[in-house]
Amino acid sequence: MRAAAGGQRVTVLLAAFEGWNDAGDAASDALKYLHHLWDAKRVGSIEPDEYYDFQFTRPEVRLTSTGGHKIKWPVTKIAKASVPGSSLDVVLVHGIEPSYRWRAYTAELLAKAAELNVDYVVLVGALLADVPHSRPIPVTATCDDEQLATSLNLETSQYEGPIGIVGVLNEVALLAGLPTVSLWAAVPHYVAQAPSPKAELALLNKIEDYLGVSLPTAELAEDASAWERGVNDLATEDAEIAAYVQQLEEAKDTAELPEATGESIAQEFERYLRRRGNEQQ
């Protein structure tokens, strides 16, 4: 998904949706981070009237700078930015999982993607899982496009069961001929409340790897460490939770003992070199 040789620009759409697909708000917070980092500008939207039950996804009233009131509707925002120092453009899609007409909603979204000359799609989600907060947050990456999966060394998804709007968009994008990668962070279910900075950071690290960009995440890494310390403190106050966390840690360490070599170390070193290179420019 990186820019091709010769300076030809590549456009990648990144999408996240609040709700069922967004445990701990990790996915939507990752998109917000990129939006602010790259100073993305609004280039479109999907209006909510045909897609939302406003008794379930309620609009909000906000105070304006002049002391008046303004209603904030659940609009799907579409913004675009150019990544500094690269030939990469990104389209950022951030919305709430719709209530109705998912096929029409995804068709409208992909029509806008076509207008913006999108080449690839990266879907970002987060789910609750039996994982310990004290270990690296797992991020599952899958791709059902054979050529892209081979180039990124990814496997196709083997999941069967209920899906949200992210799963539907993945299928529709592939049918439209857009190579698509899905990234899912596993958020510890016993600390599911937002925010979840450690899961957000894990997603951003994966986005770094697949886009070949450097993200200044030092401040977020500090937030993730503070979050982990806070959960540690809570766990020590409850013997039952502490025992459960220890059980998860032992299972995780046993299952992933061979992983602390080769590919994981190489990815971390490559990320370090990108950041160092940017600092020296």
N, C-alpha and C positions, 0 to 999 in steps of 0.2 A: 504493500500500500504506500510505500515511499515514492517520492517523486522519481520519475524516470530519468535516464541519462539524457543529456543534452538540454536540460532546463525545462522540459515540457512539464506544465503544471498538472498536478493531480488533485482531484477534489474528493474528500472523504466526508461522508455524512455520519455524525455521531448523534445517537438518540437515547434518551432516558425518559421514563415516565413514572411519575409519582403514583403511589398506591400499591397494589398487590406485587408489583415487580420491583419494589424499592425498599427493601428491609433497611431500617435505620437511616433512611434517606441517603444512603451511600452513593447510589447511582446518580440521582438528581443533583446531589452536592458536588459530585465530580464534574458534571456538565457545567454547573454554575462556576466552579473554579476555572475551567477552561474559558468560559465566556468572559470572565473578568480579566484573566491573564492575557488573552489575545485581543481584548477590546472589540469583541464581536458586535456587528451592527445588524439591527433587525432588517430582514429582507422579505419577510412574509409571515403569515400566521394562518391557522385554521380556526375559524370562528366556532363557538361551542354550541350554538342553538340546536343543531341537528344531532348532536352526539352525546349530550349529557342530560342526566336527570338532576335538575337543580335542587331537588329536595335531598339528594344524596351528596352531590358535589356542589355545595352552596357557593354562590358568589360572596365576596366580602366587601365591606364598605371601609374605605380608608380616608383619612384626613389629608387634605392637600396643603401645600405650603402657604396658601392664602387663607387657610382656616375653613375652607369649604369641604364638601364630601365628594368622593368619587367611588363608583362601584368597580371592583376588580373582578372580571369574569374569568372563568377557567379556559383561557385562550391557549392554544398550542403555539408557542413562539418558535420562529425559525430565524436564525441569525447566521451571519457568515463572517469569517475572518481569514486573513492570510498569516501563516505561521512565520514569524521573523526568521530570516536567515535560511529559508528553504523555498522550494518550489511547490509547497503544499498549501492548499486551501481547505478549510474545514467549514462544513455546514452543521450548526448545532441545533438540534430539535429537542425542545423541553416542553413537556405537557403533563397532563394527568390522564391516567387510563380512562378512556371514554366509557360511557354507559351503554350506548347503542351503536348499531350500524358500523361494526368494526371493518367490514370489507369496504364500505364506502369511504370510511375515514382513512384507511391505509392507501386506498387508491388515490385519494386527494393528496395525501402526503407524498406519494411516489410521483405524482404528476408535477408537484413542486420541485422534487429532486431532479426530475428530468429537465425542467426549466433552468436549474442551476448547474447542469452538466456534471452531476455526481457520478464518480467512477466506482466508488466502493462504499459500503455501509458497515458501520460498527455499532452494534446494539449493546447497551450497557444496562445491567440489572444487578439486583442483590436479593438474596433469599436467606431465610432463617435455616440454620443447620446445627447439627450436633458437633460443633467444633469449639476448641478452647480459645478463650480470648488472649491467652498468654503465648500463643504460637503464631507464626505468620498466617495471615488470613488467606485461605485458598481462593484462587480465582480460576474458574473453569473457562477455557477458551475453546470454542468449537466452530467449525466451518463446513457447510454442506456443498460448497463450490469446489469441485475436484482440483482445478488448477491452482486456486488460491490456497486451498488446504495443503497441497503439496509444497508450495513455495514457503509457507509459514510453518510447516511441520505440525499441522493440526489434524485432529480427528473429527469425524462427523458426529453429530449428537445422537446418542442412543436413548434419549429420554422418551418415555411414553407416559402420558397422563395429562392433567389439566394444564392449560397454558394461559398466559395473559397477553396483553397487546404486543409485548416484545416478541413472543413466539409467533404470533400471527404476522407481524411485520417482517420477521425473518423469512417466513415462507413466501409471502407475497413479493418481497424484494428479489428473492431468488427466481421466482416465476417471471419477474420483469427483466431478468438478465443482469441483476446487480450482484456481484460477489459480496457476500455478507459474512461478517464475523460476529459471534455473540460472546460477550464477556459477562460472567456471573460471579460475584463475590459471595462467599458464604459467611453470613453474620451470625455470631454466637446467639442462639435463641434466648438465652437467659439474660442477655443485655441487648434486647431488641430495640430499645427506645433510641430516638434520634437525639443528637447526631451520632454517627459512627465513624470517626475520623480514621481509624485504622483500616476499615474496609474501603473507605474513600481513597486512601493512599494506595492501597493494594490495586484498586482499579486504575488509578492514574499511572502507576508503575507499568501495568500491562499496556496501557495506551501508549506510553513512552516507547515501549519495545516495538509495538507493531507499526507505529507511525515513524519511528526513527528520529524522534525529537527529544529535546531535553526540557524537563519541567522543574522549576525551582520549588521544590516541595519541602524545604527544610523546616519552615514554620508549621506545615501540616504534620510533619514527622514529630515535632515537639508536641503538638496536640494529641497525636496518636499515643505517644508515650505517657502523657498525662492521663489520658483516658484509660490506658491499661493499668496504671498505678491506682487510679480510682476504683476500678473493678477489683483489683487485688485487695484493696482495703475492705471493700464490701464483702468479698468472699471470706476473708479471715474472721469476719464477725458472725458467720453462719457456718457451723461445722458441716452441715449437710451439703451446702453448696460447695464448700472447700473440697469435700470428698468427691463430689461429682466432677468438679473441674480437674482434680487429679486423675480421675478415671479417664476423662477425655484426653488429657495430656499424654497419658501412657499409651492410649490407643493410637493417637496421632503420631507419637514418636516411633512406635513399632511399625506402623504402616509406611512411614516415609523415611525410614532410616537410610536407604540408599540415595536419597535425593540431594543430600548436601554435597554434591560433587558436580563435575562436568558442566551441564547445561545451565543449572541455576547460578553457579558461580560465574560462568561466562556472561550471562545476562546482566548480572549485577556489575561486573567489571566494565562491560560496554556502556551501561548507564552512567557509571562514574566518569568514563572518558568523555562522553558527550557533555556532561555538566561542566567538567574541567575545561573543555574546549570553549564552551560558551563564556565562561568566566574570564578567559584569557583574551577574548576578542575585544 
